[in-house]
Amino acid sequence: MFKKFTKEDIHSRSNIKSSVQRGLKQNFVSKYPDLEPAIDTLIPKKSQVILIKCEEKIQLYAVNNGSDSSNDIVLFQHFDDIAPTLRTVHQYPECFPRVQVDRGAIKFVLGGANVMCPGLTSKGALLPEENWEVGKIVAIYAEGKENALALGKLTMSIDDIKTKNKGIGIELLHYLGDGLWNHSEE
């Protein structure tokens, strides 16, 4: 989604009202319940949240904590899908659903490729025991690596990934080194 993202893709910036900010926080916590204890640290009550509208119905939300002139993009929204940025996942790794790919998939994921089922089911990969449904947004970790290398959206349920073991299992949304990762908001 952000493979070729640049500053030219941004259409407008606007500050959002505190009531909209509260609604955004509630929506984010309802999607990721484990984030509830940290949501006021991630998006402080007295901070200004900036809505950045981009092409293809993408909205970025940046937080200005008042400490300096930079704004940290903490989450993005594409239609109804609301997701953290990788920087947010790195700050609060225990708050987001996670899967693990094997070592062989790392270079492909960092190149912007979708995650294929064999990369999720082979030795070195880890999938959760519970069955997550299609459309769930997950943090993608790699065998032997500490931090998430990407975020993606399940295109199959976990049970289907395990049984079919063929085709695209996760559609990549955001990864280390893509346009959003390299974008700085000032």
Contacts in CASP RR format, 6 or more apart in sequence:
PFRMAT RR
TARGET T0000
AUTHOR 0000-0000-0000
METHOD contacts of the structure
MODEL  1
MFKKFTKEDIHSRSNIKSSVQRGLKQNFVSKYPDLEPAIDTLIPKKSQVI
LIKCEEKIQLYAVNNGSDSSNDIVLFQHFDDIAPTLRTVHQYPECFPRVQ
VDRGAIKFVLGGANVMCPGLTSKGALLPEENWEVGKIVAIYAEGKENALA
LGKLTMSIDDIKTKNKGIGIELLHYLGDGLWNHSEE
1 56 0 8 1.000
1 58 0 8 1.000
1 78 0 8 1.000
1 172 0 8 1.000
1 173 0 8 1.000
1 174 0 8 1.000
2 173 0 8 1.000
2 174 0 8 1.000
2 175 0 8 1.000
2 178 0 8 1.000
2 179 0 8 1.000
2 180 0 8 1.000
2 181 0 8 1.000
3 112 0 8 1.000
3 178 0 8 1.000
3 179 0 8 1.000
4 179 0 8 1.000
5 54 0 8 1.000
5 178 0 8 1.000
5 179 0 8 1.000
5 180 0 8 1.000
5 183 0 8 1.000
6 179 0 8 1.000
7 183 0 8 1.000
9 54 0 8 1.000
9 55 0 8 1.000
9 58 0 8 1.000
10 52 0 8 1.000
10 53 0 8 1.000
10 54 0 8 1.000
11 53 0 8 1.000
11 54 0 8 1.000
11 55 0 8 1.000
12 52 0 8 1.000
12 53 0 8 1.000
13 50 0 8 1.000
13 51 0 8 1.000
13 52 0 8 1.000
13 53 0 8 1.000
14 50 0 8 1.000
14 51 0 8 1.000
14 53 0 8 1.000
15 48 0 8 1.000
15 49 0 8 1.000
15 50 0 8 1.000
15 51 0 8 1.000
16 24 0 8 1.000
16 49 0 8 1.000
16 50 0 8 1.000
16 51 0 8 1.000
16 61 0 8 1.000
20 49 0 8 1.000
21 43 0 8 1.000
21 49 0 8 1.000
24 43 0 8 1.000
24 49 0 8 1.000
24 61 0 8 1.000
25 39 0 8 1.000
25 43 0 8 1.000
27 82 0 8 1.000
28 35 0 8 1.000
28 39 0 8 1.000
28 43 0 8 1.000
28 75 0 8 1.000
28 82 0 8 1.000
29 35 0 8 1.000
29 36 0 8 1.000
29 39 0 8 1.000
31 82 0 8 1.000
31 137 0 8 1.000
32 84 0 8 1.000
32 95 0 8 1.000
32 96 0 8 1.000
34 94 0 8 1.000
34 95 0 8 1.000
34 96 0 8 1.000
35 42 0 8 1.000
35 92 0 8 1.000
35 95 0 8 1.000
35 96 0 8 1.000
38 92 0 8 1.000
38 95 0 8 1.000
42 63 0 8 1.000
42 74 0 8 1.000
42 88 0 8 1.000
42 91 0 8 1.000
42 92 0 8 1.000
43 49 0 8 1.000
43 63 0 8 1.000
43 74 0 8 1.000
44 63 0 8 1.000
44 65 0 8 1.000
47 63 0 8 1.000
47 64 0 8 1.000
47 65 0 8 1.000
47 66 0 8 1.000
48 63 0 8 1.000
48 64 0 8 1.000
48 66 0 8 1.000
49 61 0 8 1.000
49 62 0 8 1.000
49 63 0 8 1.000
49 64 0 8 1.000
50 61 0 8 1.000
50 62 0 8 1.000
50 63 0 8 1.000
50 64 0 8 1.000
50 71 0 8 1.000
50 185 0 8 1.000
51 59 0 8 1.000
51 60 0 8 1.000
51 61 0 8 1.000
52 59 0 8 1.000
52 60 0 8 1.000
52 61 0 8 1.000
52 62 0 8 1.000
52 73 0 8 1.000
52 185 0 8 1.000
53 59 0 8 1.000
54 60 0 8 1.000
56 78 0 8 1.000
57 78 0 8 1.000
57 79 0 8 1.000
58 76 0 8 1.000
58 77 0 8 1.000
58 78 0 8 1.000
59 76 0 8 1.000
59 77 0 8 1.000
59 78 0 8 1.000
60 73 0 8 1.000
60 75 0 8 1.000
60 76 0 8 1.000
60 180 0 8 1.000
60 185 0 8 1.000
61 73 0 8 1.000
61 74 0 8 1.000
61 75 0 8 1.000
61 76 0 8 1.000
61 77 0 8 1.000
62 71 0 8 1.000
62 72 0 8 1.000
62 73 0 8 1.000
62 74 0 8 1.000
62 185 0 8 1.000
63 71 0 8 1.000
63 72 0 8 1.000
63 74 0 8 1.000
64 70 0 8 1.000
64 71 0 8 1.000
65 72 0 8 1.000
69 186 0 8 1.000
70 184 0 8 1.000
70 185 0 8 1.000
70 186 0 8 1.000
71 185 0 8 1.000
71 186 0 8 1.000
72 87 0 8 1.000
72 185 0 8 1.000
73 85 0 8 1.000
73 87 0 8 1.000
73 180 0 8 1.000
73 183 0 8 1.000
73 185 0 8 1.000
74 84 0 8 1.000
74 85 0 8 1.000
74 87 0 8 1.000
74 88 0 8 1.000
75 82 0 8 1.000
75 83 0 8 1.000
75 84 0 8 1.000
75 85 0 8 1.000
75 88 0 8 1.000
76 82 0 8 1.000
76 83 0 8 1.000
76 85 0 8 1.000
76 174 0 8 1.000
76 180 0 8 1.000
77 83 0 8 1.000
78 173 0 8 1.000
81 135 0 8 1.000
81 137 0 8 1.000
81 153 0 8 1.000
83 137 0 8 1.000
83 151 0 8 1.000
83 152 0 8 1.000
83 173 0 8 1.000
83 174 0 8 1.000
84 92 0 8 1.000
84 96 0 8 1.000
84 151 0 8 1.000
85 151 0 8 1.000
85 174 0 8 1.000
85 180 0 8 1.000
85 181 0 8 1.000
86 148 0 8 1.000
86 149 0 8 1.000
86 150 0 8 1.000
86 151 0 8 1.000
86 174 0 8 1.000
86 175 0 8 1.000
86 176 0 8 1.000
86 181 0 8 1.000
87 181 0 8 1.000
89 96 0 8 1.000
89 139 0 8 1.000
89 148 0 8 1.000
89 151 0 8 1.000
90 147 0 8 1.000
90 148 0 8 1.000
93 139 0 8 1.000
93 147 0 8 1.000
93 148 0 8 1.000
96 138 0 8 1.000
96 139 0 8 1.000
96 148 0 8 1.000
97 128 0 8 1.000
97 132 0 8 1.000
97 136 0 8 1.000
97 137 0 8 1.000
97 138 0 8 1.000
97 139 0 8 1.000
98 128 0 8 1.000
98 138 0 8 1.000
98 139 0 8 1.000
98 140 0 8 1.000
98 141 0 8 1.000
98 148 0 8 1.000
99 120 0 8 1.000
99 125 0 8 1.000
99 126 0 8 1.000
99 127 0 8 1.000
99 128 0 8 1.000
99 138 0 8 1.000
99 139 0 8 1.000
99 140 0 8 1.000
99 141 0 8 1.000
99 170 0 8 1.000
100 124 0 8 1.000
100 125 0 8 1.000
100 126 0 8 1.000
100 127 0 8 1.000
100 140 0 8 1.000
100 141 0 8 1.000
100 142 0 8 1.000
100 143 0 8 1.000
101 109 0 8 1.000
101 115 0 8 1.000
101 119 0 8 1.000
101 120 0 8 1.000
101 125 0 8 1.000
101 140 0 8 1.000
101 141 0 8 1.000
101 142 0 8 1.000
101 143 0 8 1.000
102 119 0 8 1.000
102 122 0 8 1.000
102 123 0 8 1.000
102 124 0 8 1.000
102 125 0 8 1.000
102 142 0 8 1.000
102 143 0 8 1.000
103 124 0 8 1.000
103 142 0 8 1.000
103 143 0 8 1.000
103 144 0 8 1.000
104 119 0 8 1.000
105 115 0 8 1.000
105 116 0 8 1.000
105 119 0 8 1.000
105 125 0 8 1.000
105 142 0 8 1.000
106 142 0 8 1.000
106 145 0 8 1.000
106 149 0 8 1.000
108 115 0 8 1.000
109 115 0 8 1.000
109 140 0 8 1.000
109 142 0 8 1.000
109 149 0 8 1.000
109 150 0 8 1.000
109 172 0 8 1.000
109 175 0 8 1.000
110 149 0 8 1.000
110 150 0 8 1.000
110 175 0 8 1.000
110 176 0 8 1.000
110 177 0 8 1.000
111 175 0 8 1.000
112 150 0 8 1.000
112 172 0 8 1.000
112 175 0 8 1.000
112 178 0 8 1.000
113 172 0 8 1.000
114 155 0 8 1.000
114 168 0 8 1.000
114 169 0 8 1.000
114 170 0 8 1.000
114 171 0 8 1.000
114 172 0 8 1.000
115 140 0 8 1.000
115 150 0 8 1.000
115 152 0 8 1.000
115 168 0 8 1.000
115 169 0 8 1.000
115 170 0 8 1.000
115 172 0 8 1.000
116 167 0 8 1.000
116 168 0 8 1.000
116 169 0 8 1.000
117 156 0 8 1.000
117 161 0 8 1.000
117 164 0 8 1.000
117 165 0 8 1.000
117 166 0 8 1.000
117 167 0 8 1.000
117 168 0 8 1.000
117 169 0 8 1.000
118 165 0 8 1.000
118 166 0 8 1.000
119 125 0 8 1.000
120 127 0 8 1.000
120 161 0 8 1.000
120 169 0 8 1.000
120 170 0 8 1.000
121 127 0 8 1.000
121 161 0 8 1.000
121 162 0 8 1.000
121 165 0 8 1.000
124 143 0 8 1.000
125 143 0 8 1.000
127 158 0 8 1.000
127 161 0 8 1.000
127 162 0 8 1.000
128 158 0 8 1.000
130 158 0 8 1.000
131 157 0 8 1.000
131 158 0 8 1.000
131 159 0 8 1.000
132 138 0 8 1.000
132 154 0 8 1.000
132 157 0 8 1.000
132 158 0 8 1.000
133 154 0 8 1.000
133 157 0 8 1.000
134 154 0 8 1.000
134 155 0 8 1.000
134 156 0 8 1.000
134 157 0 8 1.000
135 153 0 8 1.000
135 154 0 8 1.000
135 155 0 8 1.000
136 153 0 8 1.000
136 154 0 8 1.000
137 151 0 8 1.000
137 152 0 8 1.000
137 153 0 8 1.000
137 154 0 8 1.000
137 173 0 8 1.000
138 151 0 8 1.000
138 152 0 8 1.000
138 153 0 8 1.000
138 154 0 8 1.000
138 170 0 8 1.000
139 148 0 8 1.000
139 150 0 8 1.000
139 151 0 8 1.000
140 148 0 8 1.000
140 149 0 8 1.000
140 150 0 8 1.000
140 151 0 8 1.000
140 152 0 8 1.000
140 170 0 8 1.000
140 172 0 8 1.000
140 175 0 8 1.000
141 147 0 8 1.000
141 148 0 8 1.000
141 149 0 8 1.000
142 149 0 8 1.000
149 175 0 8 1.000
149 176 0 8 1.000
150 172 0 8 1.000
150 173 0 8 1.000
150 174 0 8 1.000
150 175 0 8 1.000
150 176 0 8 1.000
151 172 0 8 1.000
151 173 0 8 1.000
151 174 0 8 1.000
151 175 0 8 1.000
152 170 0 8 1.000
152 171 0 8 1.000
152 172 0 8 1.000
152 173 0 8 1.000
152 174 0 8 1.000
153 170 0 8 1.000
153 171 0 8 1.000
153 173 0 8 1.000
154 161 0 8 1.000
154 169 0 8 1.000
154 170 0 8 1.000
154 171 0 8 1.000
155 168 0 8 1.000
155 169 0 8 1.000
155 170 0 8 1.000
155 171 0 8 1.000
156 164 0 8 1.000
156 168 0 8 1.000
156 169 0 8 1.000
161 169 0 8 1.000
174 180 0 8 1.000
174 181 0 8 1.000
175 181 0 8 1.000
END
